[in-house]
Each structure stands twice: as structure tokens, then as C-alpha cells.
Amino acid sequence: MSTVDNKAIFRRFVDEVMNQGKLSAIDELFALDFIGHINLPPAPPMNREGVKLLFSMYHSAYSGLQTTIEDLIAEENKVIGFLILRGTHTGNFMGIPATGKQIAFRTMDIFRITDRKIVEHWAMPDQFSLRQQLGVIPPTGQ
């Protein structure tokens, strides 16, 4: 597959799963033996069902959740995306009750794609910034 095709798969994931909350697209986009890596305690097991649980959690916690792709870089079978997620914290998120606060945080995601399926994913969301915005961690310098 070309890097253009791989970027299209990444964009489809962002559009359908992250922005629209269409969790059924995960079954179409991810390989059966998908493996995910994310430093997000407590995260569900990072298989296809775990990805569904994770994005269900995000969409339950943040109304109007929208993801913007800042940059996509592709080489061979990997695509790296630099993203910004925005929404309003209107539900419980990992034990943090709704605050009503607007949030915006960055993440970097790397997909390894084989035969038009996402087979591996590394996610590096800026949870420190997110938790600062939610008031769980004091702002820097305080």
C-alpha cells in the first residue's frame, strides 16, 4: 500500500471513530490481532474491544469531542499523526467528575498498517495538560 492510502486510513479513523463516535468502524479498520500501546492508566486492554471501550469513555466524558489533525507523516507502513482533541468535560473521566470545562490537548499517534488494516498503535496523549485543565493537577509554577 502507498503512504497516501495509509494516511487515508488514519484520516478515516479520526473522522469516524474520534469525531463521530462510530465505534463499529473499529472492526473495519483494525486487524483481528491488533495490539495497542498507550500510557494511560487505567486503560482497558489494548485490543479492538479495548479501543472501543476507550473511545466510548472519551465520548461519554467529553461532549462535542472533535479531533483536528495538525500533521500527518507517513513512511512505508507507518503513519504518525499530531492531533488536537477539543471538547467539554460533561461526564466522568477516569474517576474525575464532570467539571463543565472546555479542554484542548494534544496527542501523537503512530499506526502500523498492513493489508489495509491497523495492526499496531502507539498513543502518546498529553494527559498532564488535560489533567491540569480539569483542575486535578495545579497549573505549572504554582
Order of alpha helices (4+ residues) and beta strands (2+ residues): alpha-alpha-beta-alpha-beta-beta-beta-beta-alpha
